[in-house]
């Protein structure tokens, strides 16, 4: 009997490397958001991350209480790995077997749990990790890909895991592509990523020419560095993405951002609308079109201009169609819709916000809502006093995020100008807050 087999069942389960031991534990709203994000990646043939996608979907379905779905997705993950690797077994199955061992244990079937533990043990003996590494490269890669879907703290751990995996198997171009995209997300700013990361991205793009998401992201980062991007290059990439299967990994959302900043938001809308005409039942594309209209209405190049009535009506109709397609993860779209209504009907917008404020939200979602409502009060209602109150409400929620830091920056500016009668109150409030440190992100 091996050392692994002689351990108590609980100890062996805890020692596994799988989704159940990676301390993921997202809250309900994040579970629904992740589930929807994974659904929108799609399952097109040739997706090198398909096994990882199914494994994470299985874990999320278990956390949501859908145990039969969980087992189905874990089974699909094993099939996907074997198809992609063109082999019946290999170290890429270790995480999947670990998930199944945990699932059967939690469902009370200890016999099946032990069977999968034995399969993990057999894999580890047949495919041991290199002496200088704790885990096999395949396990490092799957763990990194999974962790990058979660908090900033988890993403920082993912960087280290990707580096270990790539160091062991540098020929896996999809690992390197995801690694540089993760670095870009972590090091992003209003002026783009550091030159070193941009160079890593250029090399990754050359090694992974079919990755149009990476190509679009590379263009976006170059534009943020102040480089002039050829409009025809952007349009050519947009046409390529349009011909590919619909997926959040296709690069559509990212190329639309490049259109917005390097061509025009109107051409971004035209491209997204064309994609939706070609695939009218794809909720991801409908959401992308709605996003483009949000840009046009909420972030106009001429701040004094007012959107045309037809544009407002199309934006409202799209958002009202999108929200039911994401019933558990549509808070952002509901906030966008309230912002858009504020350009048409202040009363309706305020009623929408009041309904949102009555919702039982998790702290992070509540913080986002308070921040956005504060901006609505300032920009649309000219209610400066209550705007400050809601920025304070956002800032006092002890959750590091873009929205908390944004509210703190607003309060600091009001304090520093010394014009508002609440300056003393704001100064005392800020003195009692912990420091805020968060990387720049995009809001919509």
Helices and strands as residue ranges (DSSP letters): H 3-6, H 9-15, G 19-21, H 28-41, H 50-63, H 67-85, G 91-93, H 94-106, H 110-126, H 137-147, H 152-168, H 173-186, H 195-207, H 212-224, H 231-243, H 252-258, I 259-263, H 265-278, H 283-298, H 309-323, G 324-326, H 331-341, H 346-357, H 363-379, H 384-396, H 402-417, H 423-431
